[in-house]
Amino acid sequence: ERELRGVDVLVCNAAENKLGKIVEYDMADWDRTIDVSLSANFYLARKVLPGMVARRRGSIVNISSVAGWIGNPNEKDGEPAYAAAKAAMFALTRNIAHEVGPHGVRCNAIAPGLIWSRFVEKYDADFQPLIAATPLRRYGRSEEIVEAVMFLASDRRSGFITGEALNVSGGWYMRP
């Protein structure tokens, strides 16, 4: 149990995902997905927050997912543990923002849509109907998520934003 005192920006991007139907979902997969996709991010934040609060500055950017808002609309397989963990990341983000905002520390989340990756490549055929329903009609690129992270991490660019979730999904999921 060591505190990390010199961290100004933390990007919590740990994630695990296993597709499957709820009634068939393996409990070991559930536990691992929650541990990696939620608990690991909580533990990282716990380690850096004391230093950020002491310095009265810092930014945490949690990588969540639009799955945290809508689950996986794929009829073949869902992602119950991943969607649950990513929904909890939104709540964790708001809780951190409330707790440390008075100390000059900000916490926000990014909600990516379908971003091209090895995981997405593996299920490309299954995701094609979702891409067809995305206004931009394409997968996102990791560089686009990096740009969003850099925006939210920057005090100069987003210094008055905290407790928010930035939707980066090509219009796939439009929130009111």
FIBA-414207 format. One record per residue (C-alpha): residue in three letters; z, y, x. Coordinates in steps of 0.25 Angstrom, whole numbers, plus 2048, in hexadecimal, padded with zeros to 3 digits. Layout:
+-----+-----+-----+-----+
: res :   w :   v :   u :
+-----+-----+-----+-----+
: ALA :   Z :   Y :   X :
...
+-----+-----+-----+-----+
This chain:
+-----+-----+-----+-----+
: res :   w :   v :   u :
+-----+-----+-----+-----+
: GLU : 800 : 800 : 800 :
: ARG : 7FB : 80C : 808 :
: GLU : 7F7 : 81A : 803 :
: LEU : 7EA : 820 : 807 :
: ARG : 7ED : 82E : 80A :
: GLY : 7E1 : 834 : 810 :
: VAL : 7D7 : 831 : 804 :
: ASP : 7D0 : 83D : 7FD :
: VAL : 7C6 : 835 : 7F5 :
: LEU : 7C8 : 827 : 7EF :
: VAL : 7BC : 820 : 7E9 :
: CYS : 7C1 : 814 : 7E1 :
: ASN : 7B5 : 80B : 7E0 :
: ALA : 7BB : 7FD : 7E1 :
: ALA : 7B4 : 7F4 : 7D6 :
: GLU : 7B2 : 7E6 : 7D2 :
: ASN : 7AA : 7E1 : 7C7 :
: LYS : 7A7 : 7D3 : 7C0 :
: LEU : 79F : 7D2 : 7B4 :
: GLY : 7A3 : 7C9 : 7A8 :
: LYS : 7A7 : 7C8 : 79A :
: ILE : 7B6 : 7CB : 797 :
: VAL : 7B8 : 7BD : 791 :
: GLU : 7B3 : 7B6 : 79D :
: TYR : 7B8 : 7C0 : 7A8 :
: ASP : 7BF : 7B9 : 7B3 :
: MET : 7CD : 7BF : 7B4 :
: ALA : 7CD : 7BF : 7C4 :
: ASP : 7C0 : 7C8 : 7C2 :
: TRP : 7C8 : 7D1 : 7B9 :
: ASP : 7D3 : 7D3 : 7C3 :
: ARG : 7CA : 7D5 : 7CF :
: THR : 7C2 : 7DF : 7C8 :
: ILE : 7CE : 7E7 : 7C3 :
: ASP : 7D4 : 7E6 : 7D1 :
: VAL : 7C8 : 7EB : 7D8 :
: SER : 7C2 : 7F5 : 7CE :
: LEU : 7CF : 7FB : 7C9 :
: SER : 7DC : 7F8 : 7D1 :
: ALA : 7D6 : 7FA : 7DF :
: ASN : 7D2 : 808 : 7DB :
: PHE : 7E0 : 80B : 7D5 :
: TYR : 7E6 : 806 : 7E2 :
: LEU : 7DD : 80E : 7EB :
: ALA : 7E0 : 81B : 7E3 :
: ARG : 7EF : 818 : 7E4 :
: LYS : 7ED : 818 : 7F3 :
: VAL : 7E6 : 825 : 7F4 :
: LEU : 7EC : 82E : 7E9 :
: PRO : 7FA : 831 : 7F1 :
: GLY : 7F2 : 837 : 7FC :
: MET : 7E9 : 83F : 7F3 :
: VAL : 7F4 : 844 : 7EB :
: ALA : 7FC : 848 : 7F8 :
: ARG : 7EF : 850 : 7FC :
: ARG : 7ED : 855 : 7EE :
: ARG : 7DE : 851 : 7EF :
: GLY : 7D5 : 845 : 7ED :
: SER : 7CB : 83E : 7E4 :
: ILE : 7CA : 830 : 7DF :
: VAL : 7BD : 82B : 7D9 :
: ASN : 7BE : 81E : 7D1 :
: ILE : 7B1 : 816 : 7CF :
: SER : 7B2 : 811 : 7C1 :
: SER : 7A6 : 80D : 7B9 :
: VAL : 7A0 : 810 : 7AB :
: ALA : 7A4 : 801 : 7A8 :
: GLY : 7B2 : 807 : 7A7 :
: TRP : 7AD : 80F : 79B :
: ILE : 7A4 : 805 : 794 :
: GLY : 7A6 : 7F7 : 79B :
: ASN : 799 : 7F0 : 79E :
: PRO : 78F : 7F0 : 792 :
: ASN : 788 : 7E4 : 798 :
: GLU : 787 : 7D9 : 78E :
: LYS : 787 : 7CE : 798 :
: ASP : 793 : 7D1 : 7A0 :
: GLY : 79E : 7DB : 7A0 :
: GLU : 7A7 : 7E0 : 7AA :
: PRO : 7B5 : 7E1 : 7A4 :
: ALA : 7BE : 7E2 : 7B0 :
: TYR : 7B5 : 7EC : 7B7 :
: ALA : 7B3 : 7F5 : 7AA :
: ALA : 7C2 : 7F4 : 7A8 :
: ALA : 7C5 : 7F8 : 7B7 :
: LYS : 7BB : 803 : 7B6 :
: ALA : 7C1 : 809 : 7A9 :
: ALA : 7CF : 808 : 7AF :
: MET : 7C9 : 810 : 7BB :
: PHE : 7C6 : 81C : 7B2 :
: ALA : 7D5 : 81B : 7AD :
: LEU : 7DA : 81A : 7BB :
: THR : 7D1 : 826 : 7BF :
: ARG : 7D7 : 82F : 7B4 :
: ASN : 7E5 : 82B : 7B7 :
: ILE : 7E4 : 82E : 7C6 :
: ALA : 7DE : 83B : 7C2 :
: HIS : 7E9 : 83F : 7B9 :
: GLU : 7F4 : 83A : 7C4 :
: VAL : 7EE : 841 : 7D0 :
: GLY : 7E6 : 84D : 7CB :
: PRO : 7F2 : 856 : 7CB :
: HIS : 7F3 : 853 : 7DA :
: GLY : 7E4 : 857 : 7DD :
: VAL : 7DF : 849 : 7DD :
: ARG : 7D3 : 845 : 7D4 :
: CYS : 7CE : 838 : 7CF :
: ASN : 7C1 : 835 : 7C8 :
: ALA : 7B8 : 829 : 7C5 :
: ILE : 7AA : 826 : 7C5 :
: ALA : 7A4 : 81D : 7BA :
: PRO : 797 : 817 : 7C0 :
: GLY : 78D : 810 : 7B7 :
: LEU : 784 : 805 : 7BD :
: ILE : 783 : 808 : 7CC :
: TRP : 77A : 7FF : 7D4 :
: SER : 782 : 7F5 : 7DD :
: ARG : 782 : 7E6 : 7E1 :
: PHE : 78A : 7E3 : 7D4 :
: VAL : 780 : 7EB : 7CB :
: GLU : 775 : 7E4 : 7D2 :
: LYS : 77A : 7D7 : 7CF :
: TYR : 77A : 7DA : 7C0 :
: ASP : 76E : 7E3 : 7C0 :
: ALA : 767 : 7DC : 7B5 :
: ASP : 774 : 7DC : 7AC :
: PHE : 775 : 7EB : 7AF :
: GLN : 767 : 7EF : 7AB :
: PRO : 769 : 7F2 : 79C :
: LEU : 774 : 7FB : 7A1 :
: ILE : 76B : 802 : 7AA :
: ALA : 761 : 803 : 79F :
: ALA : 76B : 80A : 797 :
: THR : 76F : 814 : 7A2 :
: PRO : 768 : 822 : 7A0 :
: LEU : 764 : 822 : 7AF :
: ARG : 75F : 814 : 7AE :
: ARG : 764 : 810 : 7BC :
: TYR : 770 : 80B : 7C4 :
: GLY : 778 : 815 : 7CB :
: ARG : 779 : 815 : 7DA :
: SER : 786 : 815 : 7E2 :
: GLU : 782 : 822 : 7E8 :
: GLU : 783 : 829 : 7DB :
: ILE : 791 : 824 : 7D9 :
: VAL : 794 : 829 : 7E7 :
: GLU : 790 : 837 : 7E3 :
: ALA : 799 : 836 : 7D7 :
: VAL : 7A4 : 832 : 7E0 :
: MET : 7A2 : 83D : 7E9 :
: PHE : 7A2 : 847 : 7DE :
: LEU : 7AF : 842 : 7D8 :
: ALA : 7B5 : 841 : 7E6 :
: SER : 7B2 : 84F : 7EA :
: ASP : 7BC : 85A : 7E7 :
: ARG : 7B2 : 865 : 7E8 :
: ARG : 7A8 : 85E : 7DE :
: SER : 7B2 : 858 : 7D4 :
: GLY : 7BF : 85E : 7D7 :
: PHE : 7C3 : 861 : 7C8 :
: ILE : 7BF : 853 : 7C3 :
: THR : 7C9 : 848 : 7C2 :
: GLY : 7CC : 83C : 7B9 :
: GLU : 7BD : 83B : 7B5 :
: ALA : 7B3 : 830 : 7B5 :
: LEU : 7A5 : 834 : 7BA :
: ASN : 79A : 82B : 7B3 :
: VAL : 78F : 828 : 7BD :
: SER : 787 : 81E : 7B5 :
: GLY : 779 : 824 : 7B3 :
: GLY : 77C : 827 : 7A5 :
: TRP : 77F : 818 : 7A1 :
: TYR : 78D : 81D : 79C :
: MET : 78E : 82A : 796 :
: ARG : 79C : 82F : 792 :
: PRO : 79F : 83A : 788 :
+-----+-----+-----+-----+
